Amino acid sequence: MGNKTAIVWTESSWNPVSGCTKVSPGCDHCYAEKVAHRFAGTKAYPNGFDVTLRPTDSTSRCGGPGRGGSS
C-alpha cells in the first residue's frame, strides 16, 4: 500500500494487480506495457508486464475493504 497519494479524497491507495494480457490489436500501442517494461524488476512491477496479484496480507495492512465505512 502506498503511503501518500495525490488523490484528494483519500490518504493512500493500493493496487492489488499489475500487468495485463494482450487481447486485441488495440493493445499494440499500450502505454502501460511501456511503463511496466521500464520499471520491470522493481517492487511495483516485479514480473514486468505479466499479470501479478499482490499477496492477500497487503489487504490486512490497509484494513481491507470497507475500512473507513460500510463494506
N, C-alpha and C positions, 0 to 999 in steps of 0.2 A: 504494500500500500504506500502511496506517495505521502510525504509529509506536508507538502504545500501544493496549491494549485492556483491558477489564475481564474478559475471558475468562481464567479462572485457569490453563488448561492450555496457553496459548500466549503469545507475546510480542507478536505483531502479527497483523493479519488483512487480507484483501483481497477485495473482491467484484468479480468480472470483469463483472458485468451489473447494470444498474439499469433500472427501468421495467418495463412489462408491457403486455400486450394483453388487453383485456376479452373474456372468452369466455362468460360466463353471467350470469344475473340476480344471482347471488351477488356479483358484482363491483360492484354499485351502491353499496355502503357500504364500499368498500375504504379502510382506514386508510393503506396505503402510497401510494395516489394522493394523498391529502391531504398527506402528508409531502413527496412529490415536488413538488407544486404550491407548497408553502410554500418549498422550497429551490430552485425552478427557476432555472436560470442559474448556480448555484454549481458548484464543482468536483465535488461529489457527484452532482448532477442537472443536467448541462449542457443536456440536452434535455427537461427536465421529466419527464413520465411516459412518454415514448416509450422503447421498448427501446433501450438504449445499451450497446454492448460496449466494454470497455476495450481500449486498444491492447496488442498482444502484448508490447511492450517492458516492460510492467508486470510480467509474469511473470519476465522476466530480472532485474529489480531485486530480486525477492524470492527468486531462486534456482530458481523453477519448482517443479513437482510433485515431491514426494519429497525436498525439500531436506534435511530432517532425518533421513531414513531411506530405506526402500525406496520405489520408485515405485508 
